[in-house]
C-alpha cells in the first residue's frame, strides 16, 4: 500500500483523510493531458488541457485512487477522448454510451463499450468489477442519477471509488441571473438545455448518500478564461475553493461505498 497523499489545501476532505489512497502512476494528469493522442472532432466537448480545469482535476482524481492495470467504467464515455488519457496511464477502461456513433469511436481505446440508456442498463452485462466508476458531466443528463449509481455500485471491487464531475447550479453567475429574473437555458454550460437534474454542493452530497456513497473529497473547478498557465490557474483555483459553493463551476467528487455523508 503506497503512502497516503499529503493534505492539499485546495481539496475539501469530508472524512478523516483516510478515504483516498495514493496512486502509483508515474505521470501526473497534466503530463498525460499534454501528450494526449486523442482528437476532439467526435467528442461532445473539447478535451481540456489547461491546468485546474475540469479534465485536469477529474483525471487526477482517478489517478489518485488507482494503480496501472486497474479497471475503470466510464459512463457517458462519448468518443473515448477522455478514456484515452486514462488508458495512456495504464488503466483498463470500459465505457457506456447512448450515441452509437460515438460508442464506435470509443472502441478504439476502450476494451468494451456498451450502447444504450444508463437508466435501463443492467450491470449484470458488465464483464468485470471495477476499481473506479467514472462519470464526467454525465449524471445531470439522467432522470434518476441515484438509482443508476445504486445499481452500478454493486460492480465496484471492495475499496473501489466513484469519481464524478457535475455542474454547480449555485454558481455566482446563476445566482445573479436569478436575482435578475433569468434562468435561461443554453447550448453548453451549467444551464445546458439537456440537463435534467441540478445540484448544489449540499444536494449533491445528499444525492450520493441516497445512492449508498460517502463523499471523501470534493473540489471545485474555478475556470478563469484569461488564465491558461499553471501558476496563475493554481492561484485562482485555491482562492475559488475558499468558497466552493459560490465559485464552483463544477464539482469534482471522489466517493466510496458507504453510508450517507454531509458536508462540514
C-alpha positions as CSV (number, residue, x, y, z in Angstrom):
1,X,0.0,0.0,0.0
2,X,1.6,3.3,-1.0
3,X,1.6,6.2,1.5
4,X,-1.4,8.4,1.8
5,X,-1.3,11.7,-0.2
6,X,-0.3,14.8,1.7
7,X,-3.1,17.2,2.5
8,X,-4.0,19.6,-0.3
9,X,-5.4,22.9,0.8
10,X,-7.5,23.1,-2.5
11,X,-9.4,20.0,-1.6
12,X,-12.4,19.8,0.7
13,X,-11.9,16.5,2.5
14,X,-15.2,15.4,4.0
15,X,-13.8,12.5,6.0
16,X,-10.9,11.9,8.4
17,X,-8.5,12.0,5.5
18,X,-8.1,8.2,5.1
19,X,-10.7,7.7,2.4
20,X,-8.4,8.1,-0.6
21,X,-5.2,6.1,-1.2
22,X,-2.3,7.5,-3.2
23,X,-1.9,6.1,-6.7
24,X,1.3,4.6,-8.1
25,X,1.2,6.3,-11.5
26,X,4.5,7.8,-12.8
27,X,2.9,10.7,-14.7
28,X,0.5,13.4,-13.5
29,X,-2.8,14.2,-15.0
30,X,-1.3,17.4,-16.6
31,X,1.5,15.4,-18.2
32,X,-0.9,12.9,-19.6
33,X,-3.2,15.6,-21.0
34,X,-0.3,17.4,-22.6
35,X,0.7,14.4,-24.6
36,X,-2.9,13.1,-25.3
37,X,-3.2,11.4,-28.6
38,X,-6.9,11.9,-28.8
39,X,-8.7,14.3,-31.2
40,X,-11.9,16.2,-30.3
41,X,-13.9,16.0,-33.5
42,X,-16.2,13.2,-32.3
43,X,-16.4,14.3,-28.6
44,X,-19.2,16.3,-27.1
45,X,-16.8,18.8,-25.7
46,X,-13.1,19.5,-26.3
47,X,-10.5,17.8,-24.2
48,X,-9.3,20.5,-21.8
49,X,-5.5,20.6,-21.2
50,X,-5.5,23.8,-19.2
51,X,-4.3,23.4,-15.6
52,X,-7.0,23.2,-12.9
53,X,-9.9,22.9,-15.4
54,X,-12.4,20.1,-15.3
55,X,-10.5,17.4,-17.2
56,X,-7.2,18.0,-15.3
57,X,-8.9,17.7,-11.9
58,X,-11.1,14.7,-13.0
59,X,-8.1,12.8,-14.4
60,X,-6.1,13.5,-11.3
61,X,-8.9,12.3,-9.1
62,X,-8.9,9.0,-11.0
63,X,-5.1,8.6,-10.8
64,X,-5.2,9.3,-7.1
65,X,-7.2,6.2,-6.4
66,X,-5.9,3.8,-8.9
67,X,-2.7,1.9,-10.0
68,X,-1.8,0.9,-13.5
69,X,-3.8,-2.1,-14.5
70,X,-6.9,-1.1,-12.5
71,X,-10.3,-1.2,-14.3
72,X,-12.4,1.9,-14.8
73,X,-16.0,2.0,-16.1
74,X,-16.8,5.4,-17.7
75,X,-20.5,6.2,-18.0
76,X,-21.1,8.7,-20.9
77,X,-17.8,7.8,-22.5
78,X,-18.6,9.7,-25.7
79,X,-15.9,9.1,-28.3
80,X,-13.4,7.9,-25.8
81,X,-11.3,11.1,-25.8
82,X,-11.1,11.2,-22.0
83,X,-10.8,7.4,-21.7
84,X,-7.8,7.6,-23.9
85,X,-6.0,9.7,-21.3
86,X,-6.7,7.1,-18.6
87,X,-5.6,4.3,-21.0
88,X,-2.3,6.2,-21.5
89,X,-1.9,6.0,-17.7
90,X,-2.1,2.2,-17.9
91,X,-5.7,1.9,-16.8
92,X,-8.1,-0.6,-18.4
93,X,-11.3,1.3,-19.4
94,X,-14.7,0.1,-20.3
95,X,-17.4,2.6,-21.4
96,X,-21.1,3.1,-21.7
97,X,-22.5,5.5,-24.3
98,X,-26.0,6.3,-25.6
99,X,-24.8,7.5,-29.0
100,X,-23.9,4.5,-31.3
101,X,-21.6,6.6,-33.5
102,X,-19.6,8.0,-30.6
103,X,-19.5,4.5,-29.0
104,X,-17.9,3.1,-32.1
105,X,-15.2,5.7,-31.9
106,X,-14.7,4.9,-28.2
107,X,-13.9,1.2,-29.1
108,X,-10.5,2.5,-30.3
109,X,-9.4,2.9,-26.7
110,X,-11.9,1.0,-24.5
111,X,-11.8,-2.7,-24.0
112,X,-15.6,-2.9,-24.0
113,X,-18.2,-0.3,-24.9
114,X,-21.9,-0.8,-24.1
115,X,-24.5,1.1,-26.1
116,X,-27.9,2.2,-24.7
117,X,-29.5,4.2,-21.9
118,X,-27.9,4.1,-18.5
119,X,-31.3,4.3,-16.8
120,X,-32.1,0.8,-18.2
121,X,-28.7,-0.7,-18.3
122,X,-28.3,-4.0,-16.4
123,X,-25.0,-4.1,-14.5
124,X,-25.0,-7.9,-14.9
125,X,-23.9,-7.3,-18.6
126,X,-20.6,-5.9,-17.4
127,X,-17.7,-8.4,-17.8
128,X,-15.7,-7.2,-14.7
129,X,-15.9,-5.4,-11.4
130,X,-14.1,-2.1,-11.3
131,X,-11.8,0.0,-9.1
132,X,-13.5,3.2,-10.3
133,X,-16.9,4.2,-11.6
134,X,-16.4,7.4,-13.6
135,X,-19.0,10.0,-14.7
136,X,-17.7,13.2,-16.2
137,X,-20.5,15.7,-16.6
138,X,-23.0,12.8,-17.2
139,X,-25.3,12.3,-14.2
140,X,-27.1,15.6,-14.7
141,X,-28.4,14.3,-18.0
142,X,-30.2,11.3,-16.3
143,X,-33.7,11.3,-14.9
144,X,-32.7,9.3,-11.8
145,X,-29.0,9.5,-11.0
146,X,-29.1,7.9,-7.6
147,X,-30.9,4.8,-9.0
148,X,-28.3,4.4,-11.7
149,X,-25.4,4.8,-9.2
150,X,-27.0,2.4,-6.7
151,X,-27.2,-0.3,-9.3
152,X,-23.7,0.2,-10.6
153,X,-22.3,0.3,-7.1
154,X,-22.7,-3.4,-7.0
155,X,-19.9,-3.7,-9.6
156,X,-17.3,-1.9,-7.5
157,X,-14.5,-4.0,-6.1
158,X,-14.1,-3.8,-2.3
159,X,-12.4,-0.4,-1.6
160,X,-13.4,0.9,-5.0
161,X,-14.4,4.5,-5.7
162,X,-16.9,6.6,-7.6
163,X,-15.3,9.7,-9.3
164,X,-17.5,12.3,-11.0
165,X,-17.8,15.9,-12.1
166,X,-21.1,17.7,-12.1
167,X,-22.2,21.4,-12.6
168,X,-22.9,23.6,-9.6
169,X,-26.3,25.2,-10.0
170,X,-25.5,27.6,-7.1
171,X,-22.6,29.2,-9.1
172,X,-22.4,33.0,-8.6
173,X,-23.4,33.7,-12.2
174,X,-26.6,31.6,-11.9
175,X,-27.4,33.3,-8.7
176,X,-27.1,36.8,-10.3
177,X,-29.3,35.7,-13.1
178,X,-32.0,34.5,-10.8
179,X,-31.9,37.8,-8.9
180,X,-32.5,39.5,-12.3
181,X,-35.3,37.1,-13.0
182,X,-33.4,34.9,-15.6
183,X,-33.0,31.2,-15.8
184,X,-32.0,30.9,-19.5
185,X,-31.0,27.5,-20.9
186,X,-28.0,27.4,-23.3
187,X,-26.3,25.0,-25.6
188,X,-23.4,24.4,-23.2
189,X,-22.5,25.1,-19.6
190,X,-24.4,24.9,-16.3
191,X,-27.7,25.6,-17.8
192,X,-27.3,23.2,-20.8
193,X,-30.7,22.6,-22.2
194,X,-30.2,18.8,-22.0
195,X,-29.6,18.9,-18.2
196,X,-32.4,17.1,-16.3
197,X,-31.0,17.4,-12.8
198,X,-29.4,20.3,-11.0
199,X,-27.3,20.2,-7.8
200,X,-25.7,22.4,-5.2
201,X,-22.8,21.2,-3.1
202,X,-25.2,20.1,-0.3
203,X,-27.8,18.4,-2.5
204,X,-25.0,16.6,-4.5
205,X,-23.7,15.1,-1.3
206,X,-27.2,14.1,-0.3
207,X,-27.9,12.5,-3.6
208,X,-24.8,10.4,-3.4
209,X,-25.7,9.4,0.1
210,X,-29.1,8.2,-1.3
211,X,-27.2,6.0,-3.8
212,X,-25.1,4.5,-1.0
213,X,-21.9,6.5,-1.4
214,X,-19.9,8.5,1.1
215,X,-18.1,11.6,-0.2
216,X,-14.4,11.6,0.7
217,X,-13.2,14.5,-1.4
218,X,-14.9,17.4,-3.1
219,X,-13.1,20.1,-5.1
220,X,-14.4,23.0,-7.1
221,X,-13.3,23.8,-10.7
222,X,-13.0,27.6,-10.9
223,X,-12.1,28.4,-14.6
224,X,-11.0,31.9,-15.4
225,X,-10.9,32.4,-19.2
226,X,-7.8,34.5,-19.2
227,X,-5.7,32.2,-17.1
228,X,-4.1,29.3,-19.0
229,X,-0.7,28.8,-17.4
230,X,-0.3,26.7,-14.3
231,X,0.8,29.2,-11.6
232,X,-2.0,31.8,-12.0
233,X,-4.6,29.0,-12.6
234,X,-3.5,27.3,-9.4
235,X,-3.9,30.6,-7.5
236,X,-7.4,31.2,-8.9
237,X,-8.2,27.5,-8.1
238,X,-7.2,28.0,-4.4
239,X,-9.0,31.3,-4.0
240,X,-12.2,29.9,-5.5
241,X,-12.1,26.8,-3.3
242,X,-12.3,29.1,-0.2
243,X,-16.0,29.4,-1.2
244,X,-16.7,26.4,-3.4
245,X,-20.5,26.6,-3.2
246,X,-20.4,30.1,-4.7
247,X,-17.5,30.0,-7.1
248,X,-17.5,26.4,-8.4
249,X,-18.4,25.9,-12.0
250,X,-18.4,22.2,-11.5
251,X,-17.6,19.9,-8.5
252,X,-15.2,17.0,-8.8
253,X,-16.0,14.4,-6.3
254,X,-14.5,11.2,-5.0
255,X,-16.7,8.9,-3.0
256,X,-16.7,5.3,-1.7
257,X,-19.5,2.9,-1.0
258,X,-20.8,3.6,2.5
259,X,-23.5,5.5,4.4
260,X,-24.8,8.9,3.7
261,X,-22.4,11.9,4.3
262,X,-22.9,15.6,4.8
263,X,-20.5,18.5,4.2
264,X,-18.9,20.2,7.1
